[in-house]
Amino acid sequence: MANIKSAKKRAKQAVVRNARNASQRSMLRTAVKKVLKALGENDAASAEAAFAVAQPVLDRLSSRGLIHKNKAARHKSRLTARIKALKAA
């Protein structure tokens, strides 16, 4: 355990940030899984609705640095392509 006051504060801040990051990352994964579930059920309408919820979450967390911007772009691109393919079929 830290002995210096500033190190103790840093340790407390790290715990809070870790909890926040874990929660937000979980929210992101859940949003993406909802889109994938709708795609698995061949339901284009609900997949689009779920994607409309997941897209701003991806953008927000990438702008905050929780995930890399290219990872967010990759997720959005792949999900969009799958939704388009489902609608075309």
C-alpha positions as CSV (number, residue, x, y, z in Angstrom):
1,M,0.0,0.0,0.0
2,A,1.1,3.5,-0.8
3,N,2.5,5.6,2.1
4,I,2.6,9.0,0.4
5,K,-0.6,11.1,0.4
6,S,-0.5,11.7,-3.4
7,A,0.1,8.0,-4.1
8,K,-2.9,7.1,-1.9
9,K,-5.0,9.5,-3.8
10,R,-3.8,8.0,-7.1
11,A,-4.6,4.5,-5.9
12,K,-8.2,5.6,-5.1
13,Q,-8.6,7.3,-8.4
14,A,-7.4,4.2,-10.2
15,V,-10.0,2.1,-8.5
16,V,-12.8,4.5,-9.5
17,R,-11.6,4.7,-13.1
18,N,-11.2,1.0,-13.4
19,A,-14.8,0.5,-12.2
20,R,-16.1,3.1,-14.7
21,N,-14.1,1.7,-17.6
22,A,-15.3,-1.8,-16.9
23,S,-18.9,-0.7,-16.7
24,Q,-18.7,1.2,-20.0
25,R,-16.8,-1.6,-21.8
26,S,-19.6,-4.0,-20.6
27,M,-22.2,-1.6,-21.9
28,L,-20.4,-1.5,-25.3
29,R,-20.2,-5.3,-25.6
30,T,-23.8,-5.7,-24.7
31,A,-24.9,-3.2,-27.3
32,V,-22.9,-5.0,-30.0
33,K,-24.2,-8.4,-28.9
34,K,-27.8,-7.2,-29.2
35,V,-27.1,-6.3,-32.9
36,L,-25.4,-9.7,-33.4
37,K,-28.3,-11.5,-31.8
38,A,-30.8,-9.7,-34.1
39,L,-28.7,-10.6,-37.1
40,G,-28.6,-14.2,-36.0
41,E,-32.4,-14.2,-35.9
42,N,-32.5,-12.7,-39.4
43,D,-34.4,-9.7,-38.1
44,A,-33.2,-6.7,-40.1
45,A,-35.6,-4.2,-38.4
46,S,-34.5,-5.0,-34.9
47,A,-30.9,-5.3,-36.0
48,E,-31.1,-1.7,-37.4
49,A,-32.7,-0.5,-34.2
50,A,-30.0,-2.1,-32.1
51,F,-27.3,-0.7,-34.3
52,A,-28.8,2.7,-33.9
53,V,-28.2,2.3,-30.2
54,A,-24.8,0.8,-30.5
55,Q,-23.3,3.3,-33.0
56,P,-23.3,6.3,-30.6
57,V,-21.9,4.2,-27.8
58,L,-19.0,3.1,-30.0
59,D,-18.4,6.7,-31.1
60,R,-18.6,8.0,-27.5
61,L,-16.2,5.5,-26.0
62,S,-13.7,5.8,-28.9
63,S,-13.7,9.6,-28.5
64,R,-13.0,9.2,-24.8
65,G,-10.1,6.8,-25.5
66,L,-11.7,3.7,-23.9
67,I,-11.3,1.9,-27.2
68,H,-9.3,2.8,-30.3
69,K,-11.0,4.8,-33.0
70,N,-10.1,2.2,-35.6
71,K,-11.7,-0.6,-33.5
72,A,-15.0,1.5,-33.3
73,A,-14.8,2.0,-37.1
74,R,-14.2,-1.7,-37.7
75,H,-17.2,-2.7,-35.5
76,K,-19.5,-0.2,-37.2
77,S,-18.3,-1.2,-40.7
78,R,-18.8,-4.9,-40.1
79,L,-22.2,-4.6,-38.5
80,T,-23.4,-2.3,-41.2
81,A,-22.2,-4.7,-43.9
82,R,-24.0,-7.6,-42.2
83,I,-27.2,-5.6,-41.9
84,K,-27.1,-4.6,-45.6
85,A,-26.5,-8.2,-46.6
86,L,-29.4,-9.3,-44.5
87,K,-31.7,-6.7,-46.1
88,A,-30.5,-7.7,-49.6
89,A,-31.2,-11.4,-49.0
